[in-house]
Amino acid sequence: MTSLLDDEAAERMFLQLHNLRIIASAAACGSATAAGHLLFKSASTITRGIGEVEQAIGLTLFERGPAGFIPNLYGRILVERIRRIRDEMDLVEGEFVRAKTKGSRVSTGALSYLLHSGRKLLLLIHLADKRNFADAAGQLKVTQSGASMALGRIEDSLGVRLFFRGMQGLTPTDEASKLILHAKRMRAELRHAASELSSVAGSLVGTTIIGTLPMARTDILPRAIGRCLARYPNIQVQTVEAPGAVLISQLRSGEIDAVLSVPGPGFEPAGLLVEPLFRDELVVVASPTHPLAGRRGLTLAEIATWKCILPRRHSVSRTMFERACDDEGIKPPKAAVETADLLLMRLLLADREMLALTSLSYVQYELTAGILSRIDVRMTPIERDVALLRRDAMTLSPAATSLIDEIRATTCPPA
Protein backbone atom coordinates (compact mmCIF):
# COMPACT_ATOMS: atom_id res chain seq x y z
CA MET A 1 0.00 0.00 0.00
CA THR A 2 1.25 3.48 -0.91
CA SER A 3 -0.57 6.80 -1.00
CA LEU A 4 -0.18 10.55 -0.79
CA LEU A 5 -1.51 11.59 2.59
CA ASP A 6 -3.58 14.73 3.02
CA ASP A 7 -5.33 16.52 5.88
CA GLU A 8 -8.17 14.01 5.73
CA ALA A 9 -5.67 11.21 6.33
CA ALA A 10 -4.36 13.14 9.34
CA GLU A 11 -7.91 13.41 10.69
CA ARG A 12 -8.41 9.67 10.15
CA MET A 13 -5.25 9.03 12.15
CA PHE A 14 -6.54 11.30 14.92
CA LEU A 15 -9.69 9.20 15.08
CA GLN A 16 -7.38 6.20 15.49
CA LEU A 17 -5.76 7.51 18.68
CA HIS A 18 -6.89 4.39 20.54
CA ASN A 19 -4.96 2.27 18.05
CA LEU A 20 -1.84 4.45 17.87
CA ARG A 21 -0.60 3.15 21.21
CA ILE A 22 -0.96 -0.32 19.74
CA ILE A 23 1.36 0.75 16.92
CA ALA A 24 3.93 2.05 19.41
CA SER A 25 3.70 -1.05 21.61
CA ALA A 26 4.01 -3.46 18.67
CA ALA A 27 7.08 -1.57 17.43
CA ALA A 28 8.66 -1.70 20.89
CA CYS A 29 7.80 -5.34 21.63
CA GLY A 30 8.28 -6.79 18.16
CA SER A 31 5.25 -9.08 18.23
CA ALA A 32 1.50 -8.95 18.62
CA THR A 33 1.62 -11.35 21.54
CA ALA A 34 4.14 -9.30 23.54
CA ALA A 35 2.32 -6.06 22.74
CA GLY A 36 -0.92 -7.69 23.85
CA HIS A 37 0.60 -8.64 27.20
CA LEU A 38 1.81 -5.07 27.67
CA LEU A 39 -1.60 -3.54 26.90
CA PHE A 40 -3.71 -6.36 28.39
CA LYS A 41 -5.18 -7.13 24.98
CA SER A 42 -5.31 -10.24 22.83
CA ALA A 43 -2.87 -10.72 19.98
CA SER A 44 -5.76 -10.62 17.53
CA THR A 45 -6.81 -7.20 18.89
CA ILE A 46 -3.27 -5.92 18.38
CA THR A 47 -3.17 -7.23 14.82
CA ARG A 48 -6.59 -5.79 14.04
CA GLY A 49 -5.64 -2.38 15.50
CA ILE A 50 -2.51 -2.20 13.36
CA GLY A 51 -4.53 -3.13 10.29
CA GLU A 52 -7.10 -0.42 10.99
CA VAL A 53 -4.42 2.28 11.14
CA GLU A 54 -2.75 0.99 7.98
CA GLN A 55 -6.10 0.95 6.22
CA ALA A 56 -6.88 4.48 7.38
CA ILE A 57 -3.69 5.93 5.89
CA GLY A 58 -3.11 3.49 3.01
CA LEU A 59 0.41 2.56 4.10
CA THR A 60 1.99 -0.60 5.42
CA LEU A 61 3.76 0.19 8.69
CA PHE A 62 5.26 -3.19 9.62
CA GLU A 63 7.09 -6.01 7.95
CA ARG A 64 5.45 -9.26 9.10
CA GLY A 65 7.51 -12.40 9.27
CA PRO A 66 8.93 -15.12 11.51
CA ALA A 67 10.82 -12.43 13.43
CA GLY A 68 7.53 -10.75 14.33
CA PHE A 69 6.42 -7.18 13.66
CA ILE A 70 9.30 -5.02 12.42
CA PRO A 71 8.42 -1.36 11.73
CA ASN A 72 9.47 -0.18 8.26
CA LEU A 73 10.46 3.43 7.53
CA TYR A 74 6.82 4.56 7.54
CA GLY A 75 6.29 2.79 10.81
CA ARG A 76 9.35 4.37 12.43
CA ILE A 77 8.24 7.84 11.35
CA LEU A 78 4.77 7.34 12.80
CA VAL A 79 6.14 5.81 16.01
CA GLU A 80 8.22 8.96 16.60
CA ARG A 81 5.13 11.12 16.17
CA ILE A 82 3.22 8.81 18.51
CA ARG A 83 5.99 9.27 21.07
CA ARG A 84 5.52 13.03 20.85
CA ILE A 85 1.75 12.58 21.23
CA ARG A 86 2.40 10.46 24.30
CA ASP A 87 4.49 13.32 25.70
CA GLU A 88 1.51 15.67 25.30
CA MET A 89 -0.73 13.13 27.04
CA ASP A 90 1.75 12.87 29.91
CA LEU A 91 1.81 16.65 30.26
CA VAL A 92 -1.95 17.01 30.49
CA GLU A 93 -2.25 14.03 32.84
CA GLY A 94 0.45 15.58 35.04
CA GLU A 95 -1.39 18.89 35.12
CA PHE A 96 -4.63 17.20 36.15
CA VAL A 97 -2.89 15.06 38.78
CA ARG A 98 -1.36 18.18 40.33
CA ALA A 99 -4.77 19.83 40.29
CA LYS A 100 -6.24 16.75 41.96
CA THR A 101 -3.87 17.15 44.91
CA LYS A 102 -5.29 20.65 45.35
CA GLY A 103 -8.85 19.41 45.66
CA SER A 104 -9.91 18.72 42.07
CA ARG A 105 -12.01 15.58 41.65
CA VAL A 106 -10.99 14.66 38.11
CA SER A 107 -10.99 10.93 37.40
CA THR A 108 -7.53 10.12 36.05
CA GLY A 109 -8.78 6.85 34.59
CA ALA A 110 -11.50 8.62 32.64
CA LEU A 111 -8.97 11.25 31.54
CA SER A 112 -6.65 8.59 30.13
CA TYR A 113 -9.56 7.03 28.25
CA LEU A 114 -10.58 10.45 26.88
CA LEU A 115 -7.04 11.19 25.67
CA HIS A 116 -7.15 8.07 23.51
CA SER A 117 -10.51 8.96 21.94
CA GLY A 118 -9.97 11.15 18.90
CA ARG A 119 -13.68 11.65 18.34
CA LYS A 120 -14.29 12.93 21.87
CA LEU A 121 -11.28 15.23 21.70
CA LEU A 122 -12.47 16.59 18.35
CA LEU A 123 -15.81 17.38 19.95
CA LEU A 124 -14.08 19.39 22.69
CA ILE A 125 -11.86 21.18 20.14
CA HIS A 126 -14.82 22.18 17.97
CA LEU A 127 -16.89 23.27 20.97
CA ALA A 128 -14.04 25.50 22.13
CA ASP A 129 -13.54 26.98 18.65
CA LYS A 130 -17.21 27.43 17.71
CA ARG A 131 -18.56 28.20 21.19
CA ASN A 132 -21.91 26.57 20.40
CA PHE A 133 -23.32 23.08 19.96
CA ALA A 134 -24.88 23.64 16.53
CA ASP A 135 -21.67 24.55 14.70
CA ALA A 136 -19.57 21.97 16.55
CA ALA A 137 -22.11 19.27 15.74
CA GLY A 138 -22.02 20.31 12.10
CA GLN A 139 -18.25 19.85 12.02
CA LEU A 140 -18.63 16.30 13.33
CA LYS A 141 -21.75 15.52 11.29
CA VAL A 142 -23.81 14.68 14.37
CA THR A 143 -26.99 16.19 15.76
CA GLN A 144 -26.89 19.11 18.16
CA SER A 145 -28.55 17.04 20.86
CA GLY A 146 -26.04 14.26 20.24
CA ALA A 147 -23.13 16.67 20.76
CA SER A 148 -24.73 18.04 23.93
CA MET A 149 -25.29 14.57 25.37
CA ALA A 150 -21.75 13.49 24.44
CA LEU A 151 -20.29 16.46 26.30
CA GLY A 152 -22.45 15.66 29.30
CA ARG A 153 -21.16 12.08 29.36
CA ILE A 154 -17.55 13.27 29.11
CA GLU A 155 -18.04 15.70 32.01
CA ASP A 156 -19.79 13.05 34.12
CA SER A 157 -17.01 10.53 33.55
CA LEU A 158 -14.26 13.06 34.34
CA GLY A 159 -16.11 14.44 37.33
CA VAL A 160 -15.48 18.04 36.30
CA ARG A 161 -17.24 20.67 34.24
CA LEU A 162 -15.50 21.50 30.96
CA PHE A 163 -17.75 24.25 29.59
CA PHE A 164 -19.91 26.94 31.10
CA ARG A 165 -23.25 27.28 29.32
CA GLY A 166 -24.61 30.81 28.99
CA MET A 167 -26.58 33.20 26.84
CA GLN A 168 -23.43 34.02 24.86
CA GLY A 169 -22.70 30.36 24.16
CA LEU A 170 -20.10 27.99 25.57
CA THR A 171 -17.02 29.08 27.50
CA PRO A 172 -14.30 26.51 28.25
CA THR A 173 -13.25 26.15 31.88
CA ASP A 174 -9.59 26.24 32.89
CA GLU A 175 -9.55 22.44 32.88
CA ALA A 176 -10.98 22.34 29.37
CA SER A 177 -8.52 24.94 28.10
CA LYS A 178 -5.55 22.90 29.34
CA LEU A 179 -6.95 19.70 27.86
CA ILE A 180 -7.80 21.27 24.50
CA LEU A 181 -4.37 22.93 24.18
CA HIS A 182 -2.68 19.53 24.32
CA ALA A 183 -5.34 17.90 22.14
CA LYS A 184 -4.66 20.48 19.43
CA ARG A 185 -0.93 19.79 19.69
CA MET A 186 -1.59 16.06 19.32
CA ARG A 187 -3.68 16.77 16.25
CA ALA A 188 -0.89 18.93 14.81
CA GLU A 189 1.60 16.09 15.25
CA LEU A 190 -0.50 13.90 12.99
CA ARG A 191 -0.90 16.68 10.41
CA HIS A 192 2.88 16.86 10.23
CA ALA A 193 3.12 13.07 10.21
CA ALA A 194 0.91 12.90 7.11
CA SER A 195 3.26 15.24 5.23
CA GLU A 196 6.32 13.39 6.48
CA LEU A 197 4.99 9.98 5.43
CA SER A 198 4.06 11.27 1.99
CA SER A 199 7.46 12.83 1.44
CA VAL A 200 9.04 9.44 2.10
CA ALA A 201 6.63 7.94 -0.42
CA GLY A 202 8.21 10.16 -3.06
CA SER A 203 6.18 13.38 -3.22
CA LEU A 204 6.38 16.31 -0.84
CA VAL A 205 2.78 17.06 0.06
CA GLY A 206 0.84 18.31 3.03
CA THR A 207 -0.62 21.49 4.45
CA THR A 208 1.42 24.20 6.09
CA ILE A 209 -0.26 26.98 8.05
CA ILE A 210 1.42 30.37 8.41
CA GLY A 211 0.21 33.23 10.55
CA THR A 212 1.10 36.74 9.43
CA LEU A 213 0.62 40.39 10.22
CA PRO A 214 -0.18 42.84 7.39
CA MET A 215 3.42 43.86 6.63
CA ALA A 216 4.25 40.40 5.20
CA ARG A 217 1.09 39.84 3.13
CA THR A 218 1.86 42.02 0.11
CA ASP A 219 5.43 41.08 -0.78
CA ILE A 220 7.36 38.62 1.38
CA LEU A 221 4.76 35.91 1.80
CA PRO A 222 3.41 35.94 -1.78
CA ARG A 223 6.92 35.59 -3.20
CA ALA A 224 7.86 32.84 -0.74
CA ILE A 225 4.65 30.92 -1.40
CA GLY A 226 5.10 31.24 -5.18
CA ARG A 227 8.65 29.91 -5.03
CA CYS A 228 7.64 27.08 -2.72
CA LEU A 229 4.72 25.95 -4.89
CA ALA A 230 6.89 26.13 -8.00
CA ARG A 231 9.20 23.55 -6.42
CA TYR A 232 6.55 21.49 -4.62
CA PRO A 233 3.20 21.82 -6.42
CA ASN A 234 1.44 19.31 -4.17
CA ILE A 235 1.85 21.44 -1.05
CA GLN A 236 -1.13 23.42 0.21
CA VAL A 237 -0.53 26.67 2.05
CA GLN A 238 -3.01 28.25 4.43
CA THR A 239 -2.50 31.75 5.82
CA VAL A 240 -4.08 33.09 8.98
CA GLU A 241 -4.50 36.84 9.37
CA ALA A 242 -5.26 37.93 12.93
CA PRO A 243 -3.93 40.15 15.73
CA GLY A 244 -0.51 39.12 17.01
CA ALA A 245 -1.80 37.76 20.33
CA VAL A 246 -4.24 35.45 18.55
CA LEU A 247 -1.56 34.20 16.15
CA ILE A 248 0.84 33.42 18.99
CA SER A 249 -1.89 31.60 20.91
CA GLN A 250 -2.59 29.42 17.87
CA LEU A 251 1.14 28.89 17.38
CA ARG A 252 1.46 27.58 20.93
CA SER A 253 -1.43 25.16 20.36
CA GLY A 254 0.05 23.81 17.11
CA GLU A 255 -2.76 25.15 14.91
CA ILE A 256 -0.20 27.38 13.16
CA ASP A 257 3.25 26.20 12.12
CA ALA A 258 5.00 29.57 12.18
CA VAL A 259 4.18 33.25 12.54
CA LEU A 260 5.68 36.28 10.81
CA SER A 261 5.39 38.95 13.45
CA VAL A 262 6.87 41.98 15.15
CA PRO A 263 7.49 41.03 18.79
CA GLY A 264 6.56 44.07 20.82
CA PRO A 265 6.32 45.10 24.47
CA GLY A 266 4.77 42.36 26.56
CA PHE A 267 5.79 39.61 24.15
CA GLU A 268 6.50 36.43 26.12
CA PRO A 269 9.03 34.25 24.25
CA ALA A 270 8.92 31.27 26.64
CA GLY A 271 8.50 28.07 24.63
CA LEU A 272 9.05 29.84 21.30
CA LEU A 273 11.95 30.11 18.89
CA VAL A 274 12.41 33.71 17.73
CA GLU A 275 14.37 34.06 14.48
CA PRO A 276 14.97 37.67 13.36
CA LEU A 277 14.52 38.04 9.59
CA PHE A 278 14.89 41.72 8.74
CA ARG A 279 14.29 45.25 9.97
CA ASP A 280 11.21 47.01 8.69
CA GLU A 281 10.68 50.76 8.68
CA LEU A 282 7.54 52.76 9.30
CA VAL A 283 6.93 55.39 6.64
CA VAL A 284 4.40 58.09 5.82
CA VAL A 285 2.72 57.71 2.42
CA ALA A 286 0.13 59.61 0.42
CA SER A 287 -1.33 59.97 -3.02
CA PRO A 288 1.25 61.14 -5.61
CA THR A 289 -0.96 64.22 -6.05
CA HIS A 290 -0.97 65.11 -2.34
CA PRO A 291 0.27 68.67 -1.64
CA LEU A 292 3.14 67.29 0.46
CA ALA A 293 4.34 64.82 -2.19
CA GLY A 294 7.77 65.78 -3.42
CA ARG A 295 8.52 68.21 -0.60
CA ARG A 296 11.68 67.58 1.38
CA GLY A 297 12.49 67.65 5.09
CA LEU A 298 8.99 67.87 6.49
CA THR A 299 8.64 67.79 10.27
CA LEU A 300 6.36 65.59 12.34
CA ALA A 301 4.58 68.75 13.42
CA GLU A 302 3.69 69.49 9.78
CA ILE A 303 2.50 65.91 9.28
CA ALA A 304 0.33 66.07 12.39
CA THR A 305 -1.85 68.83 10.91
CA TRP A 306 -3.25 66.48 8.24
CA LYS A 307 -5.92 63.81 8.51
CA CYS A 308 -4.03 60.60 9.23
CA ILE A 309 -4.60 56.90 8.71
CA LEU A 310 -2.83 55.16 11.59
CA PRO A 311 -2.33 51.58 12.80
CA ARG A 312 -4.69 50.41 15.49
CA ARG A 313 -4.27 51.82 18.97
CA HIS A 314 -1.86 49.85 21.18
CA SER A 315 -0.31 48.08 18.17
CA VAL A 316 3.50 47.96 18.06
CA SER A 317 3.61 50.38 15.11
CA ARG A 318 1.25 52.90 16.70
CA THR A 319 3.14 52.80 19.99
CA MET A 320 6.48 53.41 18.25
CA PHE A 321 5.07 56.32 16.25
CA GLU A 322 3.55 57.97 19.31
CA ARG A 323 6.87 57.59 21.14
CA ALA A 324 8.65 59.28 18.21
CA CYS A 325 6.20 62.18 18.43
CA ASP A 326 6.79 62.44 22.18
CA ASP A 327 10.55 62.57 21.54
CA GLU A 328 9.97 65.47 19.16
CA GLY A 329 7.89 67.23 21.78
CA ILE A 330 4.69 67.24 19.72
CA LYS A 331 1.28 65.78 20.35
CA PRO A 332 0.67 62.64 18.23
CA PRO A 333 -1.92 63.27 15.51
CA LYS A 334 -5.39 61.98 16.08
CA ALA A 335 -6.28 59.05 13.85
CA ALA A 336 -8.98 59.91 11.35
CA VAL A 337 -9.02 56.21 10.47
CA GLU A 338 -7.44 53.20 12.19
CA THR A 339 -6.81 50.34 9.79
CA ALA A 340 -4.22 47.92 8.45
CA ASP A 341 -6.28 47.07 5.37
CA LEU A 342 -4.22 48.00 2.30
CA LEU A 343 -7.14 48.24 -0.13
CA LEU A 344 -9.04 50.55 2.20
CA MET A 345 -5.89 52.60 2.75
CA ARG A 346 -5.32 53.02 -0.99
CA LEU A 347 -8.90 54.14 -1.55
CA LEU A 348 -8.79 56.60 1.35
CA LEU A 349 -5.48 58.06 0.16
CA ALA A 350 -7.14 58.98 -3.13
CA ASP A 351 -8.47 61.84 -1.02
CA ARG A 352 -5.66 64.40 -1.33
CA GLU A 353 -6.25 65.47 2.27
CA MET A 354 -5.05 62.23 3.90
CA LEU A 355 -1.72 60.69 4.92
CA ALA A 356 -1.01 57.17 6.17
CA LEU A 357 1.59 55.69 8.50
CA THR A 358 2.42 52.16 7.50
CA SER A 359 5.11 49.53 7.03
CA LEU A 360 7.54 50.11 4.16
CA SER A 361 7.44 46.42 3.20
CA TYR A 362 3.64 46.54 3.20
CA VAL A 363 3.47 49.25 0.51
CA GLN A 364 6.70 48.59 -1.38
CA TYR A 365 4.84 47.52 -4.53
CA GLU A 366 2.59 50.60 -4.48
CA LEU A 367 5.60 52.89 -4.06
CA THR A 368 7.53 51.21 -6.88
CA ALA A 369 4.49 51.31 -9.18
CA GLY A 370 3.82 54.99 -8.45
CA ILE A 371 0.43 54.27 -6.91
CA LEU A 372 1.54 55.88 -3.66
CA SER A 373 4.26 58.36 -2.82
CA ARG A 374 6.55 58.31 0.22
CA ILE A 375 6.48 61.55 2.17
CA ASP A 376 9.91 62.77 3.23
CA VAL A 377 9.77 63.34 6.99
CA ARG A 378 12.75 64.59 8.98
CA MET A 379 12.81 62.28 11.98
CA THR A 380 14.77 59.40 13.49
CA PRO A 381 13.86 56.26 11.49
CA ILE A 382 11.17 54.19 13.19
CA GLU A 383 12.34 50.63 12.71
CA ARG A 384 11.18 47.31 14.13
CA ASP A 385 12.46 43.76 13.90
CA VAL A 386 10.35 41.31 11.90
CA ALA A 387 10.82 37.78 13.20
CA LEU A 388 9.79 34.25 12.38
CA LEU A 389 8.24 32.58 15.42
CA ARG A 390 8.04 28.82 15.88
CA ARG A 391 7.19 26.57 18.80
CA ASP A 392 10.35 25.28 20.41
CA ALA A 393 9.13 21.72 20.99
CA MET A 394 7.64 21.23 17.53
CA THR A 395 9.23 19.17 14.77
CA LEU A 396 7.70 20.60 11.61
CA SER A 397 6.69 18.64 8.55
CA PRO A 398 8.68 18.76 5.30
CA ALA A 399 5.89 20.89 3.81
CA ALA A 400 6.16 23.49 6.56
CA THR A 401 9.94 23.41 6.51
CA SER A 402 10.04 24.01 2.75
CA LEU A 403 7.91 27.15 3.01
CA ILE A 404 9.89 28.48 5.96
CA ASP A 405 13.10 27.97 3.96
CA GLU A 406 11.61 30.06 1.14
CA ILE A 407 10.58 32.79 3.59
CA ARG A 408 14.16 32.94 4.82
CA ALA A 409 15.48 33.09 1.25
CA THR A 410 13.01 35.83 0.34
CA THR A 411 13.98 38.04 3.26
CA CYS A 412 17.71 37.37 3.08
CA PRO A 413 19.57 40.21 1.30
CA PRO A 414 21.54 39.19 -1.83
CA ALA A 415 25.15 38.19 -1.20
N, C-alpha and C positions, 0 to 999 in steps of 0.2 A: 504494500500500500504506500502510495506517495501522493501528496497534495500540496497545494499552496494554501496556507492557512490565513484566514482573515479574522476580522473582529467577531464574526459570528462563531468561528471556531473557538476563539478565546472565551466567549460567553458559554459555549457548550462545555469547555473545560471547567469553568467556574461552577457550573451546575453539577460537575463531577467531583466536587471537593471531597465527598465521602469516599471516593475511590482513589483520590490522589495519594492518600497515606498508604493505600495498598501498593501503589506503584513504588513509593519510597521504601516500604518494608520489603517488597520482593527484590528490589535492587540490592538492598543491604544484606538480605539473608540468602539470596541466590536460589531459592526454591519456593514453590507455593506452599509446601508443607511447613517449612520453617517460618515463613511469613504468617501463615495461619496460626501457628502456636504463639507468635509474638502478639498478634492482634485478637486472639481468641476467636478465630474464624476457621471454617473448614477450608481445605485446599481448593475445593471446587468454587467456593465464594471468592477466594483470591484470584483464581484463574478467570472467573467471570468478570470480576471488577476490572482486571487489566484489559480484558477484551472490550469492555464497554468504553473505556477511555480511548483505546486504539480506534474503535469504531467512530467515536465522536470526532476525532481529529484526522482520521484517515491515514494514520502512520503506524507502522509496527515499531514498538518500543523495546522489545526484548527478542533476543535469539533464544529459541527453545531447543533443548537438546538433552543428551544424557547428563551433561554437567549442570542442568537446571535452567534457571532464568538468568540470562546474562544481558544487561542493558546495552543496547547499541548506542550510537552517537546521539540519536534522537532521545533515547531513554535517559542518557546521562545529562543532556541539556534540561530535560523536563525535571529530573530529580533535583538538580541544582535550584531550579525555580521553586520546587516544592519545599526544599529546605528553607528558602527565604520566606515562603508562606508560613511554614511552621514557626519561624522566628517571630512573625507578626502575631500568630496565635499565642505564642508564649508571652509576648509583651502584654497583650490585652488580658490574658488570664492572670498575669502577675498584677496588673493594675486592679483587677476586680478582687483578687485575693487580699491585696493590701487594704482595699476599701472594706472588705468583709471584716477585717480585724478592727475596723473603726466603727462597727455597728451595722454595716450593710448586710442584707439577708439574701444576697445573690446565691443561687445554687450553682456551684462550680461544675457539677456534672451536667446540668442543663446547658451551661455556657459552652462547655466542650462540644456537646452535641450540636448546638447552634452554629459554632464555628466551622463545622464540617458539613453544613447544609447550605449550599450555594443559593438555593431558591429562597430560603428564609432570609439570608443576608441581602439578597437582591431586593426583597420586599422592604427591608429596613433602609437600604440605600435610596430607593425610589421615594419612600415616604419622607425621608429627610430632605431630598432634593425638591420634591413637588409640593410638600407641605399639605397634601390632602389625599384622601383615599381614592377619589375618582381617577386622578391622573396616574397615581402609582399603580392602581389596578389595571389601567389601560396599558401601561408599560409591560406588565406581566401577563396580559391577556387573561385576567380573571375578573370576577365580578367585584363590585365595590364592597358588598357585604362579605364576600369571601376574603378580601384583603383585611377588612376590619376584624373578622373572626380569627384570622391567622395571626394578626398582631396580638390579639387578646390571649391566644394560646401561648405565644412566645413569652409574653409578660408573665402569665401565670406560672409557666414552667421555670422561668428565671427567678421569680419572686420579687421583681422590681418593675416599676413603671419605666417605659422607654420613651413615651411621647405624652405630652400634655395636649389634651383636646380643648379647643376654644373656638370662639367665634371667628378668629382670624386663621383658623386651620390648625395644623399639627406643629408642635414645637418639640424637638428632641431634648430629652433630659441630658444631664452631664454624662450619665452612664451610657446612653445611646450615642452621644457624640464621640466618646472614646471608642466604643465598639465599631461604629461606622467608619471612623478614620482608618482603623486597621483593616476593616473589610474592603475599603476602597483600595488600600495598598495591595492587598492580596489579589484583588481583581486586576490591578495594574501589572502585577508580576506575570499574570497569564496573558495579558495583552502583549507584553514584551516577549513572552515565551513563544507565542504564535509567530511573530516576526522572526525570531531566532531560529525556530524549527524550519521555517520556509526558506530562510537564507541558506541553511545547510542543504536543503533539497535542491538548490541550484538557482533560485530566483529571490532577490531581495524584495520582500513585500512587507506589508504591515502598515499600521496607522501610527503616525507620530503627531502629538498634540503640543502646540507651542502657544504660550501666552505672550501677549505683547501690548505695550503701551503705544499711543499714536505715533511717536517719533520713528518707529521702526516699520510702520505699515506701508509707507509710500515708496520706499527705496530699498532698504536693506533686506527685509523679509521677502518681497517679491522677487528680487534677484537671486537670493539664496534658494528659494523654493523652485524657481525656474531651472537653475543649474542642477539641483538635486533630482528633479523629475526628468531632466534630459538624460541623466545617467541611470536612474532607476525608475522607469516609467510605471512600475507596479506599486510604488509607494503611494499612500494617501496621506495628505497633510491636512490637519484641522487647526485652525487658529482660534484663539479665544481672546476677545477684546473685553476688558473689564478693568475696574480700578485696581491699582497695585496690590492693595491688601487682599482683595478677592483672588487675584492670580496667585499670590504667594500661599494663600490658604489651600488652593487647589493643587499647587505644586507639592505642598507637604503631604497631601492625601494621595498623591500619585495620579490624580486625574489629568494633570498636565506634566509633560516630560521636562520642559524647560521654560524659562520666562526671560524675555528681554525687558529689562526694567532699569529704572534709575533709583538705586537705593537712597532713600532720604533719611531725615531725622526720624528716630523711632524705629528704624528698620532693625529687626532682630535676626542676625545671621545664623543662630544656633541651628545645627542640623542641615545647613545649606552650604553648597559650594558657590562662591562668588567669583566669577571670572571677568575681570574688566576687559571690555572690547575696544572702546574708543571714547574720546571726549566729545561731547556735543555742546553746541553753543546756542544760547537763546538770542534771537534776533527780532528786530522790529521790521515788519513788512507792510506794504500798502499796494494799492493799484498803481501801475506805471504812470497814471495821469494825476496822481495825488499831488497837491501843491508842494509837499515836502520831498517828493521824489527828485533825486538828482542834487539836492542841496547837501552840503558837506558840514560836518562838525556840529550837528544839532545837539542840544543838551537834553537831559531827561526832563528838565522843567518845560522846555518847548514841546516835548512829546506829550507831557501830561495834560496839556490844554486841549487835546483832541479826544474824540470819542474812541475808546479803546476796546478791542476784543482781547480778553485775557484768559489764561488757563483758570481752571476752577479754583476756588478759594481753598487754601490749605494744601494744594498740590505742591510738589517739590519746586516746580518751575515758578509758580506764583510766589512762593515764599522767598525764593532767591531774588526775584525781581523786586519785591517789596523791600528786601534787605538792601539791595543796591540803591533804591530810592532813598532809604533812610541814611545810607552812607553819604549821599549827595546832599542831604539836608532838605529834601523836598518831600511833600506828601505824595504817596503813591496815587496814581490816577484811579478814579473809580471805574469799574468795569461796566461798560455799556452792555456787553454781552460776555458771558462766560461759556466757553465751548472749546472742545478739542477736535471738533468735526471739521475736516478739511474742506469738504464741499460747501458747508454752510459758511465757513470762513471766506472762501473765495467769492461766494455770492454777496456776502456782506461788504467785502472790500471793494466791490464794484461801486459802492457809494464812496465818492471822493472825500468824504468827511471822516473816514474811519481808518484806524491803524490796528495792527494785530501783533501781539507778542507770541512767538512760537519757536519751535525747535528748528534749527537750520536744516537738519537732515530730513525733517518732515516736509519742508517746502522746497527742497533742493531742485526738484524737477520744475516746479512753477517758476523759480528764479531763473533757471537756465533757459526755459522756454519763453521768458519774457511775459509770463502771465501775471507775475507779481514782481515788485521791485523792493530791494532791501533798502531800508532807510538808514543812512549813516548817522549813528548816534555816538557822541563822544562820552564814553564811559568805560569803566573797567569791564572786560569781557565777562559775561555770565556763563560759566561753563559747568557742566555736570558730567559725571562718569556714567556711561551706559554699560551695564554688565549683563552677563548671561548667568542666570541662577539655575542651579540644579539641586536635587535632593542628595545629600551626602551618601546615604545608604542605598541608593538606587543604582542598579546595573541596567543601563538602558538597552533597548533593542537595537539591532543593526539599522533599522529604519530611522529611529530617532537619532542615532549617532551620525548617520550620513547627512541628515539635515543640519545638525549642529556643526559638523565639519564645514559645510558650505556657508553657514552663517559666519563662522570664524574667517573663512577665506574671503568673504565679501567685505568684512569690516577691517581686514588686515591691509595696511597701506602697501603699495607695490614696493618691491625690493629695489 
